[in-house]
Structures are given as structure tokens and as C-alpha cells.
């Protein structure tokens, strides 16, 4: 038999799993391409609306205010983009701009199509930067335009870029469907934008947002373009673009949204664009709270972290809007930190770190919870009693045994739904 060494005390790997913050990356070798600084930008007011959020001006500004309380002075979310096509959206933009000029930490920007007509819309709005839709794949350039093709699309975009620069607004080119786009289009297009903008000075230096529009990107360097997220950003750097010139905007159609975000950062992209709580078209955008949790783990935001409990307000707001967060949504779902298994409840009773990924109550201001089922056993009851009353009961406690007998009778009679504290509390008290 091989001997298992017995340590004097448990090994908790506290360098990776510290008690006072989110899990950290214990790098064996820090990636050479990791940016010195990394942050996020928000698109709830644009992509969130496209994804079904029915935003009034008041709701848009509530979301903006919550996100400002979340990011505080950490620099975690630095910009938010707004539509400009409807009066309610322009009113939301104006309200956000007023707050920003008064010291709010998130800069409002706009989103338009890269056309001369749309540039005219934003010239008098008082924004310093705008996103511009510049579809990059042949799926788009050959089928959105008539007669269609790469050069016609590029010329339309470049004309809009010139107008934007002339208006003193920094262009941010959104390379839509980049994970199905040829570098034979993107490379010369980016070079042309760089040449056009060279004489306008560093304040108007264009940014480029790589959009994984259909969620088809892969986080691996050893797959070919156009699907390799690391290879796309390697190509961008070869064109002279800096990490701060680059953004990544992914969707979650094939379940890789967070992995692709982390691959983008590792490959030298400073900025991730998404939505808090992942709202967005189809399967949703990059959930910025998840990305930021990992950026903290990578070593960013050491001086000041964003205030994660502030997003509980956003969860409540979405409930009020009838657009609730799914119950099992990571971190902020109703059941994200709820167990129904007796063995887990027993672990929580004995050493709660056993079944917590980090200090959830402290870092998220959300409780570790137990729901009672036919599998949750006496341990689930013990946990709930302690959590809600502070009382410590042993498994042979007479009160506990009577409540457990009632619980089992419920399930033996065919009950399928779990039992929550509100229902078991009077049974405990009667016992």
C-alpha cells in the first residue's frame, strides 16, 4: 500500500482560496501577454434592450446608478453605451451624461451604425466616443449591402469614420461577426482606419471591438482563424494596436462566453464588453460580474474592488421588471448558494467552507441556504434552525425529531416540492 502523508493541520491552499477575497490565480508562469490593466464596459442599455429588457428612461437610469454603485472608484466598469434612435433612449443618455459630469464613474457612450446618417444623429449629443457597427464577415458584407461585398462595406464604414473624427468624437469600430471573418478584410480595413485617423491626435485614436456575435469563438491558440480568440488578438497586436485599443464582445450561444473573455485578456485585450447579470440577445452577453471575479483572481483591482453586493439591487430591479435572473444563475440566482442534499447540509454544519466556493455572505451579501427535501436529512433541519434562530440542536433532540417526522410524512405522502424555513418554523416551534 502506498503511504498517504498525514499533515499536522489541513491543507486549504489559501494562496488560491483566500478567506477574504475571491479565488486567486496562483500563476506557475504569468502570461507575458497579460495587459498591465484590464477593465470592462457595459452594454445593458443597448444589447440588454435588444435582448428583451423593456427599458423606460427611468429604468435605464436606475440601472446606470446601480452600476455606478457597483464599480465605485475601482475602474471596473468604465463606459456604458446607449441607443440614440428613440426619445426615451436619448433621455436616458442625457441623464447619464449629467450624472457623469457631476462625478459618476461610468462614461456614457453611444452605439450607431457606421453610416453618415447615424453620425449626424450623435454630433450634438455631447458624447466623446461612439461605437460604430462595422460588420466584418462575408456573411454580412455580401448580404447586408447591395450589390454587396467587402469593399462596398468598408467604404461605407470609412466614410462614417471620417465624419466622426471631423466631429471630434472618438470612433470605436465594432467588428461584428469577427469569429467568422477573414483577416483579408479585417487587416486592411483596420490599417485604413489607422491611416485616416493618424492626423487627428491621440485623443481620437480609434478603438476596435472584436465581436463574437454568434458565440462561435474558441479560447484556444491551437485552432485556426477565424475561430481562435487568442489568434485574432495576436493579429491585432501585429497591426500596432495596443491592449487598451482593443475590446472583446462575446455571446454565449455555445457556452464559452466567460472562457473566451479570459482567453481574450490573456492574449492582450484590456477591455471586455458585456452586461451585468448577462442580459442580452439569445443566450446573453458576457456576464461582467463573472469576468470581474476572474480579473480580481488574476491580480487586478488590488487597491479597490467593485462592490459586488450592489448587484443585489439589480437582481431586485429585474424581478420588478418581470425579467428575473434564473434561479440557478451563478452568484446571484435565488438558488445559486442553496443546497438540497443532506451530505452538503451536514458539511455546512461541520465546516461551512466545505461547500462554499468563497466567503459568499461577506463578498456578495447573500446567504448560504438549505431547502428541505426527502434527501436533506436531519442535517438540513439543524442548519436551518441555527441559521434562523441561532440555536444549536443535536440530531437526537426531541424537537428536531418531531419536526423531522412531520417532514418525512410530507414526502411519504407524495410531496415533490421542497420545504422552506417559513413552512417548517411553526412545526419546530410547536414541537
Secondary structure, 3 states (H helix, E strand, C coil): CCCCCCCCCCCCCCCCCCCCCCCCCCCCCCCCCCCCCCEEEECHHHHHHHCCCCCCHHHHHHHHHHHHHHHCCCCCEEEEEECCCCHHHHHHHHHHHHHHHCCCCCEEEEEEECCHHHHHHHCCCCCCEEEEECCCCHHHHCCCCCCCCHHHHHHHHHHHHHHHHHCCCEEEEEECCHHHCCHHHHHHHHHHHHHHHHHHCHHHCCEEEEEECCCCCECCCCCCCCCEHHHHHHHHHHCCCCHHHEEEEEECCCCCHHHHHHHHHHCCCCEEEEEHHHCCCCCCECEHHHHHHHHHHHCCCCCCCCCHHHHHHHHHHHHHCCCCCCCCCCCCCCCCCEECCHHHHHHHHHCHHHHCCCCHHHHHCCCCEECECCCCHHHHHHHHHHHHHCCCCCCCCHHHHHHHHHHHHHHHCCCCCCECHHHHHHHHHHC
